[in-house]
């Protein structure tokens, strides 16, 4: 089996941490994760900050929560902060 993409790994991390009833394939990279997208809320954002930080060895600061908007923005942030995951 080929190595999983960063996008796929981020989706798995979100699904596992938030115990969502979706598959990674059902999450579209460019769609919003909050409100009309996956329907996540502010409590979910705190969980995501912890999970993504732990899983991908990055720190999302209080003023950087906008990176949680989509899978694309999360992956872009991770790639900028952790060059080993490029």
C-alpha positions as CSV (number, residue, x, y, z in Angstrom):
1,X,0.0,0.0,0.0
2,X,1.3,3.5,-0.8
3,X,2.0,6.0,1.9
4,X,-0.9,8.1,3.0
5,X,-0.9,11.8,2.0
6,X,-0.8,14.5,4.6
7,X,-4.4,15.4,3.7
8,X,-5.6,11.9,4.4
9,X,-3.6,11.7,7.7
10,X,-5.2,15.1,8.8
11,X,-8.6,13.8,8.0
12,X,-8.0,10.6,10.0
13,X,-6.7,12.6,12.9
14,X,-9.9,14.8,12.9
15,X,-12.2,11.8,12.6
16,X,-10.5,9.9,15.4
17,X,-10.2,12.9,17.8
18,X,-13.8,14.1,17.3
19,X,-15.2,10.6,16.9
20,X,-17.0,11.6,13.6
21,X,-19.2,9.3,11.6
22,X,-17.6,10.0,8.3
23,X,-14.7,8.5,6.3
24,X,-11.7,10.5,5.1
25,X,-13.0,10.1,1.5
26,X,-16.2,12.0,2.5
27,X,-14.3,15.1,3.6
28,X,-13.6,17.5,0.8
29,X,-10.2,19.3,1.2
30,X,-11.6,22.7,0.2
31,X,-14.9,22.6,2.1
32,X,-15.2,24.4,5.5
33,X,-14.9,22.2,8.6
34,X,-17.1,24.5,10.7
35,X,-20.7,25.5,10.4
36,X,-22.1,24.4,7.0
37,X,-19.2,22.0,6.4
38,X,-18.7,19.2,8.9
39,X,-20.6,21.2,11.4
40,X,-17.8,21.6,13.9
41,X,-18.0,24.1,16.7
42,X,-15.6,26.1,18.9
43,X,-15.1,23.2,21.4
44,X,-14.1,21.0,18.4
45,X,-11.5,23.7,17.4
46,X,-9.8,23.3,20.8
47,X,-9.7,19.5,20.3
48,X,-8.3,20.0,16.8
49,X,-5.5,22.3,18.0
50,X,-4.4,19.6,20.5
51,X,-4.8,16.7,18.1
52,X,-3.0,18.3,15.2
53,X,-0.3,19.7,17.4
54,X,0.4,16.3,18.9
55,X,0.1,14.3,15.7
56,X,2.1,16.6,13.4
57,X,4.5,18.3,15.9
58,X,3.2,21.8,15.3
59,X,1.9,24.5,17.6
60,X,-1.3,26.4,16.5
61,X,-1.3,29.8,18.4
62,X,-4.4,31.5,19.7
63,X,-4.2,34.0,16.8
64,X,-3.8,31.2,14.2
65,X,-7.1,29.4,14.6
66,X,-8.1,30.4,11.0
67,X,-5.8,27.6,9.8
68,X,-8.5,25.2,10.9
69,X,-10.9,26.4,8.2
70,X,-10.4,23.6,5.7
71,X,-8.2,20.5,5.2
72,X,-6.2,22.6,2.7
73,X,-5.5,25.4,5.2
74,X,-4.5,22.9,7.9
75,X,-2.1,21.0,5.5
76,X,-0.6,24.3,4.3
77,X,0.1,25.3,7.9
78,X,1.6,22.0,8.8
79,X,3.9,22.0,5.8
80,X,5.1,25.6,6.7
81,X,5.7,24.7,10.3
82,X,7.1,21.2,9.9
83,X,9.4,20.8,6.9
84,X,9.7,17.0,7.5
85,X,6.1,16.6,6.3
86,X,6.5,18.4,3.0
